[in-house]
Amino acid sequence: MRGHLQFILGPGRGIIRRMVERARLLGTIGCAQSHAPCTAARSPSPCRGGLFAALLLVFASPVLADSLMPAAKYADVQLADPAQEKQAKALMETIRCLVCQGQSIADSNAEMAGDMRALIRTRIEAGEKPEAIRAWLIERYGDWVSFKPPLDGLTWPLYLLPVAFLGLGIWIVSGRLKRRRKG
């Protein structure tokens, strides 16, 4: 059995192999032929029940990662008031998805982004201002959650460096143009 597991799972999968062997020694994985606790770890005859359990463990784990919870009420449903929905949409486009990290929560299909959209719509429907919601999200998740971080001691390079690089580029191009005119 050890050879079968190493062939299928590869040499770097020793942890799963050890888990299956321990489960067989404890008698928790049954034999596919007799439905009795497997004794293949103690005998030379191979048992396929442990192999099946290991493959099931490896291939079923991504299935278990998906949530079975229904989507939040306002995750994909717009507010009844168009003005409130416009405020919510504008705010959602400036908040970064915590799962996707490169998309706003308005564009993301992640469950957490749906939950954040529902939270924003619920709070706006309750009468809360978008800037107060934005401040609460930044307080809870940090400046990183915002596509427009505030100007402070940690974020000043984000605002200053593009202007500095633009100035450096203009200076280099103007120097080369002056050399061309002279030469």
N, C-alpha and C positions, 0 to 999 in steps of 0.2 A: 504494500500500500504506500509506503514511503516513496518509492520510485514513481508511482503514479501521480502523487501529489506534486512532487518536484517537477515532473514533466509538464503537467497542466498549469501549475501556478508559477513555475519558474524558481530559480534558486534563491531569489530575494524574498520569497514568501514564507519563510520559516515560521513566522508567528502563527499564521493560519494553520500550517501543518501541525505545529505543537498543540494548538487549541483542539484540533480534530482528534489527535492522538490522546490527549488528556480526557476528552469527552468519551472516547471509546474505552479507555481504561476504567473510567467511572461507570460505564455501562449506560450512558445517556443517549448514545447514538445506536440505534438498532441496526441489525443486519438486514439487508434487502431481501435475502432469501428466506430467513426464518422468523423475522420480526422479534427476535430475541436480542438481548444485549450482545454487542459484537465482541468476539474474542480474537479478531484478526491481529490485534496488537501483540497477543501472546502466542499466536500460531502462525505458521508460514503461509497459510492459504489467504489470498487476498479477498477482501470484502468490499463491495461496491457501495454499501450504505454510507460509509464515511466519506467517500468521494462525492457522492450525491449531496450530502449535507454541506460539505465544504464549497462545492460549486453553487449551491443554493445560497449560502451565506455571502459569497462574493458577488453574485449577480443580483440578489434581491436588495442589497443595501441601497442602491440608488432609488429604487422604488419607494423605500421607506422614508427617503429624504423629502418627498413631496408632502405638503400639508393637505389634510383632508378637510380642513376648516373651510366654510363658505367665505366668499369675499365680503369685506365690510360693506355696509349699506351704501355709502357714497363713494366707493372706490372707483366705480365706472359709470355712475349715474350723476347727471348734472343737477345742480340746484334749480328750484322752480323759478327763482328770481334771476333774470339775465344779468342784472348789475352785480349781484353777489357772485354769480358764476364767473363773470369777467374778472372780478377781484381775485377769486380763488385760482383761476387759471393763470393769471399774471404772477401770483405768488408761487404756484407750483412750478412754473418755468424757471424760477430762480433758486429752487431748492434741489440739491444733488441727491440722487438715489444712493442710499447707503450700501446697496447690494451691487448695482451696476457700476457705480463710481464715475462713469463718464457721461451719464445721461441725467436729465432732470427727472423728477418724479412724474411730471406730466407725460413724458415719453416712455417711461419704463414699464415693463410688464411684470416686474417682480412683485411678489406678495407684499413685501414690506413697503414698497412704493405705493401700492394700492391702499394699504393701511394709512400711510401718511397723507394721501389724497383725501381719504375719508375723514381723517382728523381735521385737515384744513377746511374742508367743506362744512363739517359739523360746527366748527368754531366760528366760521364766517356766518353761517346761518343763525347762530346764537347771538350775533351782533358784535363779535370781537373784531378789532381792526387787523388788517393784514400785517402791519408792522409789529404789533404785539405778538402775533402768532410766530412771525419770523424770529423775533427776539427770544421767544420761548424755545423754538427749535434750536437756535444757536446756543442757548444756555444749556439745553439738554444734550446736544450732539457735538457741540464745538463749532468753531468758525469754518471748519472744513465742509460742513453740510451746505454752506451757502456758495453759490457761484459768484457772488459779489461780496467778498469778505470785507469787513470794516477796516479802515486805515488805523493801524496802531503799531506798536513797537515790533511785533512779529511779522506783520504783513506789509510793511512799507516797501520791502524789495519788490513785491509783486507790482506795485505802482511805479516805483522809481526806475527799475532796471529797463523796462521797455523804452522809456524816454531816453535813458542814458545810452542804450544800444543804438537807437535812432540817431541821436546826436553823434555818436562815434562813427556810424556809417556815413552820415553827411560829411563829417570832417575828412574821412578817408577818401570818399569820392571827390570832394572839392580839391584835395591835395593832388590826386592823380590827374584831375583835369588841368590844374595849374602847371604840372610838369609837362603835360602834352603840349600846352600852348607855348611853353618856353622852348621845348625841344623839337 
